[in-house]
Amino acid sequence: MIDVRYGVYLRPSVALAAAVADVQRALERRWGLTAAGRFMPHVTLKGFFRTDVTPMELRARLADELRGCPLVVLHNGGVTAFGTGAIVLDVDANESGGRNRSLHALHEATFRAMAPIVSAACDFTPYEHALDAYRAHLTLAMADIPGPRFTDILASVRSLQPIGPSVSQAAEVQLFAFASADWGASWWQTLTWRHVANLSLGSKMSSAQPARRTAAPRPERCLYRPAWSAELRTVPTISRFFGISIAMYFEDHGPAHFHAQDELSENWRRARAGEILQSIKPLR
């Protein structure tokens, strides 16, 4: 039986996520660090937990608790260290350096929704830095940092600053399921994940203000993926012409739209992955 853990994350902006991923790739090339890069860039709202509740029930609990919560403004506080075990990008504060109340309120609402259904056998939640101990961040390196090189690695990461935009917005909460062949040891080496659901947050408000729930309904997005994989899934393709692929999700977010990808963008993605290309076709 697969030992599945779940996690609830705030999805950062595209620019911030790309900057974090670039640093993770640089750390793998220079220092051989891979643990943090096994995840999608994210701000943890509820870390790994075990439960007997179904994914559909988890999504329903989150949707009920987070209904009406506003999108979150993230302020980039730069690189910091959590002891000698993790190097992170600090996004905990607001524009004045105080607590980002809307972000903390979102964490508290997420924790409130998940805590009652966490399994008694869960070996992470009892030690999680949550509620008053919560500090929002995006992880750059963790778990596999060699102790004797920690100071050098931290200095190398700080030399890459600034990492991402100074201010950005986060508008989606994501639910993921994770599996590993050995949660008790080097779990990241066999980690796989499956995206379960997206929940959209509401309209913009200042990060100095707390999140408030309202009775007004809001559109929600829930996408399911059938297989375990840490790879990007492709959407169903409905048409191809002039080297352009047109695709649509069955249950995507509103308003109605489609996804278009041309050969140039696909070849660029393959080039970044290290493949040697003979040519890159122009946009049509």
C-alpha positions in Angstrom: 0.0 0.0 0.0 1.3 3.4 -0.9 2.0 5.7 2.0 0.5 9.0 0.9 1.0 12.4 2.5 -0.8 15.6 1.6 0.3 19.2 1.5 -1.6 22.5 1.1 0.4 25.3 -0.6 0.0 28.8 -1.7 1.1 29.1 -5.4 3.5 32.1 -6.0 3.4 34.3 -9.1 5.0 33.0 -12.2 7.9 35.3 -11.9 8.6 34.4 -8.3 8.2 30.7 -9.0 10.6 30.9 -11.9 13.2 32.7 -9.9 13.1 30.1 -7.1 13.3 27.3 -9.6 16.4 28.9 -11.2 18.2 29.0 -7.8 17.3 25.4 -7.1 18.8 24.3 -10.5 21.9 26.3 -9.7 22.3 24.6 -6.4 21.9 21.2 -8.0 24.6 22.0 -10.6 27.1 23.5 -8.1 26.4 21.6 -4.9 24.4 18.5 -5.9 21.4 19.6 -3.9 18.1 18.1 -5.2 15.6 17.8 -2.3 14.0 21.3 -2.6 13.8 21.0 -6.4 11.7 17.9 -6.1 8.8 20.2 -5.2 6.9 22.8 -7.1 7.8 26.3 -5.9 5.4 27.1 -3.1 4.6 28.7 0.2 3.5 26.0 2.7 0.2 26.6 4.3 -0.1 23.1 5.8 2.9 20.8 5.5 3.0 17.0 5.0 0.1 15.2 6.8 -1.4 11.7 6.7 -5.2 11.3 6.7 -7.9 8.6 6.0 -10.1 11.2 4.3 -10.5 11.1 0.5 -9.0 13.8 -1.7 -12.5 14.9 -2.6 -13.3 15.4 1.0 -10.1 17.3 1.6 -10.9 19.6 -1.3 -14.4 20.2 0.1 -13.1 21.1 3.6 -10.6 23.6 2.1 -13.2 25.1 -0.2 -15.6 25.7 2.7 -12.9 27.2 5.0 -11.2 29.4 2.4 -14.4 30.7 0.7 -14.1 34.5 0.4 -10.4 34.7 1.4 -8.6 37.4 -0.6 -5.5 36.9 -2.7 -2.3 37.5 -0.8 0.4 40.1 -1.5 3.8 38.7 -0.9 6.8 40.9 0.1 10.2 39.4 -0.7 12.3 39.6 2.4 15.4 38.0 0.8 17.4 34.9 1.7 17.6 33.6 5.2 18.4 30.4 7.0 16.3 28.2 9.3 19.0 26.8 11.5 21.5 24.8 9.5 18.8 22.7 7.8 17.2 25.0 5.3 17.8 28.0 3.2 14.7 29.9 2.2 13.3 33.1 0.7 11.5 34.9 3.5 8.0 36.2 2.5 6.5 36.3 6.0 6.3 40.1 6.5 4.2 42.9 5.0 5.5 46.1 3.4 6.3 47.6 6.8 8.2 44.6 8.1 5.4 43.5 10.4 3.4 40.3 10.2 1.6 39.8 6.9 -1.8 39.4 8.5 -3.7 38.2 5.4 -1.1 35.5 4.8 -1.1 34.3 8.4 -4.9 34.3 8.4 -4.9 32.1 5.3 -2.4 29.7 7.0 -4.6 29.6 10.1 -7.8 28.9 8.1 -6.0 26.1 6.2 -4.7 24.6 9.4 -8.1 24.8 10.9 -9.6 23.0 8.0 -7.0 20.2 8.0 -6.1 19.6 11.6 -9.3 17.7 12.6 -8.7 15.0 9.9 -5.0 14.5 10.4 -4.3 10.9 11.2 -3.0 10.0 14.8 -0.2 8.2 13.0 1.0 11.4 11.3 4.6 11.9 12.3 5.0 15.4 10.9 2.1 17.6 12.1 3.0 17.4 15.9 6.4 19.0 15.1 5.2 21.4 12.4 6.0 25.1 12.8 2.4 26.3 12.7 0.0 29.0 13.9 2.1 31.3 16.2 5.3 29.6 15.1 4.4 29.9 11.4 6.9 31.7 9.2 6.0 31.9 5.5 8.8 31.1 3.0 9.8 29.5 -0.3 12.4 26.8 0.1 15.6 27.1 -1.9 17.5 24.2 -0.2 16.6 21.7 2.5 17.1 18.2 3.9 20.3 17.3 1.8 22.5 20.3 2.7 25.9 18.9 4.0 26.6 20.4 7.4 30.2 21.3 6.8 29.3 23.3 3.7 26.3 25.0 5.0 28.0 28.4 5.4 29.5 28.3 1.9 26.2 27.3 0.4 24.3 30.0 2.2 26.8 32.6 1.0 26.5 31.4 -2.6 22.7 31.7 -2.5 22.8 35.2 -1.0 25.2 36.2 -3.8 22.3 35.5 -6.3 20.0 38.1 -4.8 17.7 39.7 -5.6 15.7 36.5 -6.3 12.4 37.3 -7.9 10.2 40.4 -7.7 10.2 42.4 -4.5 6.4 42.4 -4.4 4.0 39.9 -6.0 0.5 38.5 -5.7 -0.5 34.9 -5.0 -4.0 34.0 -6.0 -4.3 30.2 -5.7 -4.2 27.6 -3.0 -3.2 24.1 -4.2 -3.6 20.6 -2.7 -1.1 18.0 -3.6 -0.7 14.3 -2.7 2.9 12.9 -2.2 4.3 9.4 -2.2 7.8 8.1 -1.3 9.4 4.7 -1.0 11.0 5.6 2.3 9.6 8.5 4.3 11.9 7.6 7.2 15.2 8.3 5.4 16.1 10.1 2.1 12.5 10.5 1.1 13.1 13.1 -1.5 15.1 10.7 -3.7 11.9 8.7 -4.5 9.4 11.5 -4.0 6.5 11.7 -6.5 3.6 14.0 -6.4 0.1 14.4 -7.8 -1.8 17.6 -8.2 -5.3 17.2 -6.6 -7.0 20.6 -6.6 -6.7 24.4 -7.1 -8.8 26.8 -5.1 -8.8 30.4 -6.3 -8.6 33.3 -3.8 -10.6 36.5 -4.1 -9.9 40.1 -4.9 -6.8 42.1 -4.0 -6.4 43.7 -0.6 -3.4 45.0 1.4 -1.1 42.5 3.1 -1.5 44.6 6.3 -5.2 43.5 6.5 -6.5 40.1 7.7 -8.3 37.8 5.4 -12.1 37.9 5.9 -14.7 35.3 4.9 -17.8 36.5 3.2 -21.0 34.7 2.2 -20.6 35.6 -1.5 -19.7 32.6 -3.7 -16.5 32.7 -5.7 -15.4 30.7 -8.7 -13.2 27.7 -7.8 -11.0 25.5 -9.9 -10.4 21.8 -9.4 -8.1 19.9 -11.7 -7.4 16.2 -11.2 -4.5 14.2 -12.5 -4.7 10.4 -12.8 -1.0 9.4 -12.4 1.8 9.9 -10.0 4.5 12.1 -11.5 6.6 15.1 -10.8 6.5 16.1 -14.5 4.4 18.8 -16.0 1.2 17.3 -17.5 0.0 18.2 -20.9 -3.6 19.3 -21.5 -5.8 17.5 -24.0 -5.0 18.7 -27.5 -8.1 19.5 -29.6 -6.4 20.9 -32.7 -3.0 21.4 -34.4 -2.1 23.8 -37.2 1.0 25.6 -38.5 3.0 24.0 -35.6 0.6 25.4 -33.0 -1.2 23.1 -30.6 -4.7 24.1 -29.2 -5.7 22.4 -25.9 -8.4 22.7 -23.2 -8.9 21.4 -19.7 -12.2 19.7 -18.9 -12.7 21.6 -15.6 -10.5 24.7 -15.9 -11.0 28.0 -14.3 -13.2 30.8 -15.8 -13.6 32.7 -18.0 -13.8 30.2 -20.8 -10.4 29.9 -22.6 -8.0 27.6 -24.4 -4.2 27.0 -24.3 -2.0 27.6 -27.3 1.6 26.4 -27.6 3.8 26.9 -30.7 6.9 25.0 -31.7 9.2 27.8 -30.6 8.0 27.8 -27.0 8.1 24.0 -26.9 11.7 23.9 -28.3 12.7 26.5 -25.8 11.4 24.4 -23.0 13.4 21.4 -24.4 16.5 23.5 -24.8 16.3 24.5 -21.1 16.0 20.9 -20.2 19.4 20.2 -21.9 18.4 18.8 -25.3 20.4 19.7 -28.4 18.2 21.2 -31.0 19.1 21.5 -34.7 16.9 24.5 -35.2 14.1 26.5 -33.6 11.2 27.4 -35.8 9.9 31.0 -35.8 6.5 32.0 -34.6 3.9 32.0 -37.3 
